[in-house]
Amino acid sequence: MKFQDKTRTITSVKAKAPFILALRWSDGSRAELDLTALLRDKAFKSLRDPGKFTAARVGEWGHGVAWPSGAELSAETRCSCCSLSTPLREPGRPTLASGHHNVQVGG
């Protein structure tokens, strides 16, 4: 991973129906992330409500996505259970669609 990959942050997040997040990073790259499979996990049960899912916002310091329920998704998440509904605009960047997920639920 390049240094710039470690320092880029999420600058905007927009929830789209059904269960897709449109993300933009500080380097200008963008992607739409389909969280349908991730929301099957009981830890994310509250986000299955479309009204609650659409309350997604950029997390603290731009290092993830957060919801008022306390659910968080790290910007470094590598979700094997998530898929990109549109590819990152910049080829060669690591994607959120491979590897393992690193999620936190506040409480």
C-alpha positions in Angstrom: 0.0 0.0 0.0 1.3 3.4 -0.9 1.7 6.2 1.6 -1.0 8.2 -0.2 -3.4 5.3 0.2 -2.9 5.4 4.0 -3.6 9.1 4.2 -6.6 9.5 2.0 -9.9 10.0 3.8 -13.5 9.9 2.9 -14.8 13.3 2.1 -18.4 12.5 1.3 -20.9 9.7 1.6 -24.4 9.5 0.2 -26.7 6.6 0.9 -28.6 5.3 -2.1 -31.4 2.8 -2.2 -31.2 -0.1 -1.7 -28.2 -0.2 0.7 -25.6 1.4 -1.5 -23.2 4.0 -0.4 -21.7 6.5 -2.8 -18.2 7.4 -1.5 -15.7 10.0 -2.4 -12.2 10.1 -1.1 -9.8 13.1 -0.6 -7.8 12.0 -3.7 -10.9 12.5 -5.9 -11.6 8.7 -6.4 -15.2 7.6 -6.1 -17.1 4.3 -5.8 -20.5 2.9 -5.0 -20.4 0.2 -2.4 -23.3 -2.3 -2.1 -23.7 -3.3 1.5 -26.6 -5.7 1.0 -24.6 -8.8 2.0 -23.0 -7.1 5.0 -26.4 -6.0 6.4 -27.3 -9.7 6.8 -25.0 -9.7 9.8 -27.1 -9.2 13.0 -24.7 -6.4 14.1 -26.1 -4.3 11.3 -29.8 -5.2 11.8 -30.8 -1.6 12.6 -29.4 -0.4 9.2 -31.8 -2.7 7.3 -34.4 0.0 7.9 -33.9 2.3 4.8 -34.6 5.4 6.9 -31.8 4.5 9.3 -29.4 3.5 6.5 -29.8 6.8 4.7 -28.5 8.6 7.8 -25.0 7.5 6.9 -22.4 10.2 7.4 -18.6 10.6 7.1 -17.1 9.3 10.4 -14.7 11.1 12.6 -11.6 12.5 10.8 -12.9 10.9 7.5 -11.7 7.5 8.4 -15.0 5.7 7.9 -18.7 5.9 7.6 -20.9 6.2 10.7 -24.6 6.0 11.6 -26.5 7.5 14.5 -27.1 4.0 15.8 -23.4 3.6 16.5 -22.6 1.4 13.6 -19.4 2.2 11.8 -17.6 1.0 8.7 -13.9 1.7 8.5 -12.4 3.5 5.4 -9.9 0.7 5.3 -12.5 -2.0 5.1 -11.9 -4.8 2.7 -15.3 -6.5 2.5 -15.5 -9.9 0.9 -19.2 -9.7 1.7 -19.6 -6.3 0.0 -19.4 -5.5 -3.6 -18.7 -2.4 -5.7 -21.7 -1.5 -7.7 -19.5 0.8 -9.7 -15.7 0.5 -9.9 -13.4 3.1 -8.4 -12.7 5.9 -10.8 -8.9 5.4 -10.5 -7.6 2.0 -11.7 -5.0 0.4 -9.6 -6.3 1.6 -6.2 -7.2 -0.9 -3.5 -10.9 -1.6 -3.5 -13.4 -2.2 -0.7 -14.5 -5.4 -2.4 -11.7 -7.7 -1.5 -10.2 -9.2 1.7 -11.8 -9.1 5.1 -14.3 -6.7 6.8 -13.3 -4.6 9.7 -16.5 -3.3 11.3 -17.3 -1.8 14.6 -20.7 -1.3 16.3 -20.7 1.2 19.1 -22.7 0.6 22.2 
